[in-house]
Amino acid sequence: MQMLLDVVSVEPHKDNTLSLIFENNEKRLFDMTPYLNKKPFNKLKNTALFMKATVAYGTVIWPGNIDIAPETLFDYSKRI
């Protein structure tokens, strides 16, 4: 079983990617594009809203009660 790692930093980019730093100091890049056609992430097609990504409770959140599981962010991101 993989250890659950918290996100400690996020930097959103206009190409719908997120630069992430996890608590183990690993830097990863996550592409949100495949998620933007699914609820509730479809609201993030609005670039201004997407760019408001922040970290809370160990994961990435956006206004409007939108968040994504940290294990999804880690498992489907690429090390940078």
N, C-alpha and C positions, 0 to 999 in steps of 0.2 A: 504494500500500500504506500502510495506516494504521500509525503508530508505536504500539508497545505501551507502555502506561502502567501503572506499578505503582500499586497501592492503598497509601496511606500511613496511612489512618485509617478505622475502621469503627465505627459505632454501631448496634447492632441494636435494633429496635423490636418490641413485642408484636404488631403487625399484620403481621408477617412481612416488613417492609421493612428495608433497610439504608441508612443514611446513610453515604455514602462520600466520601472526599477522595482524589483521585489526585495523583500527583507533580507535575502541572502546576498544582496548587492548585484544580482544578475540583471543585466539590461536586455530587454526583449522588445520586439516590434509586433504589434497585433493589428491585423487588418479587419476593420469592422464592416467592410463592404458587403460580404455575404449575409450579414445580419440585418442590413438596412431595409430589407423587404419584409421583415417579420416584426410583429408587434412585440414589445412596445418600441423597439429600436427604429421603426419606420419614421418616428418623429425626429430622429437624428439626421435625416436627410437634409434638414435645415442646418446649414453649415454653422450659423451663429450659435445654435444650440449645441451642436457637436463640440464646438470649441470651448464650451463651458465645463468640460469634463474635469472632475476633481477626485481626490481620494478621500474616502471615509469608510470606516469599519473594515479596512483591509482590502477594499476593492475600489473600482472606478464607478462613480455615480454622476448623474446629470440632473438638472432641475426637472421637475415633473415626476419624481419618484421612479427614475429609470436607473437601473444598475445591472451589472453583469458579474457573474460568479468569478472569483479570482482563479479557481482551477481551470475554467474555460480560457481565461486570459493567458495563463501559463501554458496549458497543454497545446493551444492552437497558435502560439506566437513563435517567432523565430529569434534566436539569440543574435544580438548585435554587438 
